Amino acid sequence: MGTVFWDLDGTLTDPKPGITGSVVKALHELGLDAPSPDDLEWVIGPALLWSFEKLGTPDPQAALEHYRVFYEDKGGMYDCKVFDGIPEALTAIRARHVMHIATAKPHAYARKITAHFGLSQHMTHEFGPELDGTRNDKAELLAHALTLTGDDPAHCVMIGDRHYDLNAARAVGMRFIAVGWGYGRDDDLSGADAHATTPDELPGIVEHVLS
């Protein structure tokens, strides 16, 4: 038996409407022009404070606070969907392996989302940064998770759609499976141990990678 760490946004769920919509509204609240949602797909994955910095907002922290109003208080976090085939893949993999969430989304939000969409039942632990930005770096997050779970990274695999996930897995000695349905289309994921093009491939790939 091995351990599987799952990214959330772009891997288990498609959060584009809620995340990009909340970013646009936050920028408008600050009187700033906003790109179209389609031009904001790159914000899905990394810490949003970093994304607001990259967008050139004069006060990224203020932008993040406005974002959280729309995302949490006004329900943007639930404006997403679970990718087709993911529930079945989770059920199959959980029968043989321990599973955890490891997301760049603050765990205060991630746990509400996974509970709302029925994903939390599959997970032993759910790891994410603190709202103050502690462990925004996913490598730090995975190192923290391994300390708490006691898992041997040599028997773990991270599943994600972005280079942030791949780099974090490598930093702590985990293997990595790249998924092809998220938002890492422009990311270099050639260093992954395996690639899944559809969720139904994941159970077999996980068995192969962890064997």
Buried (B, 14 or more C-beta within 10 A) or exposed (E): EBBBBBBBBBBBBBBBBBBBBBBBBBBEBBEBEBBEBEEBBBBBBBBBBBBBBEBEBEEBEBBBEBBBBBBBEBEBBBBBBBBEBBBEBBEBBBEEBBBBBBBBBBBEBBBBBBEEBEBBEBBEBBBBBEEEBEBBBBBBBBBBBBEEBEBEBEBBBBBBBBBBBBBBBBBBEBBBBBBEBBBBEEBEBEEBBBBBEEBBBBBBBBBEBBE
